[in-house]
């Protein structure tokens, strides 16, 4: 499709707070993007001119923030609302090959929703979560730059990333990737086999390392993963906060985050 046909929705609800930066990033790569409240997809209390369908868009983004105050667990309420009223449409959207991105709280939402790790291509959303984003090992909110090693060539969101290591900042209290107890290595092997591990935390020498390089204690230093079709991607670091050069101390140009947004646009232009 032509770039001027592409439409992106950045989903929001009470407590999300990164939608504006994310919308701005997509608009700066030349596509139409708007923030859309989740109620606009299903509530009959919304004025007709503001009502939306998932299928009005070609990419959906769950942004960062603290949706519903992160009560119960981070992302749990947002994901429950999506699953209760939009599961069928979202599964069809994913099966059609349209991309879904989850950043920070959005990654937590996709994990709670069962869209990640997304091993089953025929069932894009599992009946119950198969992984979680747990409380950081430091037991505190971590806000710092992180270095990430690119691990996958298949994920459609990183095809423009031409550097082995990129820098995106993190800002979260619950970012520790965990898998079912006793099955961690099994899950990692399944992820590795299909190149679903997209980014891992590394130190300034490019080596896998512990805290503070791995800011949350994620298993296998995992910072971001995608599903089996490589079109649903979740990561804890914030690429929208490293989009412009001035975000990372440069006077002009783009930061590493630009490549994430440009990659998905490249993918959509080929559909």
N, C-alpha and C positions, 0 to 999 in steps of 0.2 A: 504494500500500500504506500501511497505518497505520504511524505512527512506531514503535510498539512491536513491529512485525514486522521492522524493518530490522536486519540483522546485518552488521557490518563486521569484516574480518580485517586486522590489521596484521602483515605477514609479517616474520619475523626469522630470522636464522641467526648463525653465529659472526661477531662483529664489528659487527653492528648495535647502535646505542646510543640511538636516539631513539624506540623503540617505545612506551615507557611514557608519554611526553608526548603522543604521537599518539593513543594509546588514550584517555587522559584527555580530550583535546579532543573526540573523538567522543562520549564518554559525557556530556560536559557540554552537548551539543546534543540529548541525549535518546534516543540509540540504543544498542543493544547492540553492544559492540566488545570484541574480545579479541586479544591477541598470539598468533600461530600460527607455530610453527617450520615451515620449509619441509618438513622430513621428515614432518610430520604428514599431508601430502597424499599421500605415496607409499610410505613405508617400512613393510615388514612387521615391523620391529623395534619399532614403536610399539604400546603397549597399545591394545586395540580402543576403549576409552572415550575415548582421546585422538586417535584417527584422525579426519581431517577430509577433506571434499571442497571444492573451489573453489565448488561449487554450493550449499554450505551458507550462502553469503554473498551479499550484494547489492553490496558494494563491497570492493575489494582495495587495500591500501596498501603500497607499498615505502618504508620509512622511511629516515631518515638514519643515518649511521654510517660504518663502514669494513668492509663485509662481506668476509669472508675476508682481512682485512688489506689490502684493495685491491691484493693481489699481481697481477701481470701488468698489469692496468689497473683503475681504479676501476670496480667493478660487474661486471667480466668474469666472475668465478667464479660469483657469485650468478645472473647471467643465463644462464650456460651450464647450470647445474643446472636452472633453471626450463625452459629450452628443451628440454632432453633428456628430461624426464619429464612436463612439464605443458603443452607447447606447444598441443596439440590442444584441451585443456580451456580454456586461457586464451583462445585464439582464439574459441571458442564463447561464452565468457563475454562477451567484448567485442562480438561480433556480436549478442548478446541485449540490448545496450544498457546493460549494467551498467558502472559507472565504475571506473577504475583510476587511482590517484594515486601519483606517485613524487616524493619530497622529497629533494633533495640527492643522497645516494648512491642513492636510489630513482630519481631522474632518470637518473643514470648507468646504472643497471640497465636501465631502459626503453629507453635509447638503444642499449646493447649488445645487448639482446634483439631490437631491430628493431621495437619497438612504437611508437617515435617516430622520425621525424616522422609515420609512419603515413599516407602519402598515399593508399594503396590501401584503400578501404573493404571490398573483397571479401577482402583478405588482411591482416588486422590486424597480423600479425607477418611482417616481411620475412625472407628467407633469410639476409641478412647486414646488418650495421649500415649505416645511411645517413647517420649523423652521429656525432659523438663529443663528449665533454666532456674537453678537454685540460688540460694543466698551466697554471696561472695565469701570465699574462705576468710577474707579479712574481717568479715562481719560488719562492713561499712560501705557507704557509697563511694565508688571509685570513679574519679573524673581525671583522665590523663590521656596523653597521646599514646597510641599503641602501634607497634610495627607488625604487619601481617604478611605472611608468606603465601603467595598464590599456589594452590595445590591442584586446581582443576582447569582444564582447557575446555571442558564441555559445558559448564554452566553458562547460560546465555547472557548473564549479567557481567561477566568478566572477560569477554572476548576482546575488548579494547584495552584491557590491562596488559601492557607490554613490559612491565617491570616485575622482577621476582618478588620484590618486597615493597609494600606501600604503607602509608601512614594515614590512619583514621583515628580520631579520638573516641574514647568510650565515656559514658556517663550513666552508670547503673549501680544498683545494689543487689540485683538478682540476675547475674549473667553467667553463672557457672553451668556449663553443659553437663548434664548427667543422663545416664541411660539406666535401664532396669538393673538392679543390683545383681551381680554375678554374671551378667551378660554384656558387660561393657566392651570387652574385646571382640565379641561376636558382632556387635553393632558396628564397631569401628571397621572391622573387616568387610562388612557389607557395604559400608559407605565408601571405603577405599576402592573396592572392586569396581564400582560404577562411577568413580570420580565425583562423589557427592560431597566430599569435604572440599570446601572452596577456599577458606582462609584458616591459617593457624597462627597463633601468637608466637613471635620470635623476639630475640634480643637484638642489640645493635650490631652484632656480628652475624646475624642471620641464623642463629642457633635456637632451637626450641629450649625455652627456659621457664623457670617458675616466676613467682611474684618478685618484682612488680611488673615484669614483662607480660606475664599471663596475669591480668589484673583480678581475675575472679576464681582461678583454680580449675578452669574447664578441663574435663577429661580429654587427654590427647592434645591439649592446647587448642582445642577447636574454637574458632571465632565465628565461623559461618558455614552453613551447609545448604545444599539444594536437594530437591526431590529427585526421583528416579528419571524423570523426563528433563531435568535440568532447567525447568522453567519457573519453579517456585523456590525462592531464595530468601533465607533469613540470616541476619548477622547482627551481632551485638554492637560493634563499632558503627559510627555515624559517617557515612560517606558524604552526606549533604553538608556536614560541617568541615569538610576538606574539599569542597567543590571549587572555590575560587582561590587564586594564588594568595590573596591577602589573608585567607583563613590559615595559611601555613607559613606566613611570614614573607611571602614573595610580593613584590610590588605589582605584578601584572600576571596575566595568564590564568591557568587553571591548576588546581591541586589534583591529587590522586583520585578524589571522589568523582571528578568529572567523568572518568572512564566507565563507572558503573552506569550512570544515566545514559551516556552515549551508546553503550553496548546494547541496552534494551531497545533503544530507538533503532539502531542498526538492524536488530533482529526483527522488529516489527515491520520495517521497510521491506523486508524480504518475504513477508507473509502474503 
